Structure formats: structure tokens, C-alpha cells
């Protein structure tokens, strides 16, 4: 899992220029997730589906962690 840095600007137009805020971006690798077994989605799409899930991260005391 790598870490990148991005920026977030909440407003930017002719009259408002919000300060750019640095964001930390965690990369989730393919190996971090898991494929489901095939299942039929009754009442939703009414098709056979597979899903891929990845863990959610938490943030506490200045550190990211897996939930």
C-alpha cells in the first residue's frame, strides 16, 4: 500500500479562492480486496453478478488503519 499526496480546493471561481488543502491518498492494491462468489441479484438488476470489495480505512491519533 503506497501513499500519495493530493490537493483539495472547496471553492474556486472568479470571486472566491479557497486555500488549497493537502490531502493524503492511500492506494489500495488488488491484493487488499476480495472477490465474491457469483450470485443472482434478485429484484435489483436481475442479473448474475460478482462484487469486489476493499477494506475501509479509519483515522485515529494521526494514523490511518484498516477497519
C-alpha positions as CSV (number, residue, x, y, z in Angstrom):
1,X,0.0,0.0,0.0
2,X,1.5,3.3,-1.1
3,X,0.8,6.8,-0.1
4,X,0.4,9.8,-2.4
5,X,-0.3,13.5,-1.8
6,X,-3.2,15.3,-3.4
7,X,-4.9,18.7,-3.0
8,X,-8.4,19.7,-2.3
9,X,-10.0,23.0,-3.1
10,X,-13.5,23.5,-1.9
11,X,-14.3,26.7,-4.0
12,X,-12.6,28.3,-6.9
13,X,-14.4,30.8,-9.1
14,X,-13.9,34.5,-10.1
15,X,-15.0,35.8,-6.6
16,X,-13.9,33.0,-4.3
17,X,-10.5,31.3,-4.0
18,X,-10.3,28.8,-1.1
19,X,-6.9,27.9,0.2
20,X,-5.6,24.6,-1.2
21,X,-5.5,21.9,1.5
22,X,-3.1,18.9,1.2
23,X,-4.8,15.5,1.3
24,X,-3.2,12.2,1.9
25,X,-4.3,9.5,-0.5
26,X,-3.8,5.8,0.4
27,X,-3.5,3.4,-2.5
28,X,-5.3,0.1,-2.1
29,X,-3.7,-2.7,-4.0
30,X,-5.5,-5.5,-5.8
31,X,-4.3,-7.9,-3.1
32,X,-6.1,-5.9,-0.4
33,X,-9.5,-6.8,-1.7
34,X,-11.6,-9.9,-2.2
35,X,-14.0,-11.2,-5.0
36,X,-17.3,-12.6,-4.0
37,X,-18.7,-15.8,-5.4
38,X,-21.2,-15.3,-8.3
39,X,-24.7,-14.6,-7.2
40,X,-28.0,-13.7,-8.8
41,X,-29.2,-10.2,-8.0
42,X,-33.0,-10.8,-7.5
43,X,-35.0,-7.6,-7.6
44,X,-32.0,-5.3,-8.2
45,X,-30.5,-5.8,-11.7
46,X,-32.0,-9.4,-12.0
47,X,-28.6,-10.5,-13.4
48,X,-25.7,-12.6,-12.3
49,X,-23.1,-10.6,-10.5
50,X,-19.7,-10.7,-8.8
51,X,-18.5,-8.0,-6.5
52,X,-15.0,-6.9,-5.5
53,X,-14.6,-5.3,-2.0
54,X,-11.7,-3.5,-0.4
55,X,-11.3,-2.6,3.2
56,X,-12.3,0.8,4.6
57,X,-9.8,2.8,6.5
58,X,-10.1,4.6,9.8
59,X,-8.2,7.5,11.1
60,X,-7.2,7.9,14.8
61,X,-4.3,9.8,16.5
62,X,-2.9,11.0,13.2
63,X,-2.7,7.5,11.7
64,X,-4.7,5.5,9.2
65,X,-5.7,1.9,9.9
66,X,-7.8,-0.8,8.4
67,X,-11.2,-1.3,9.9
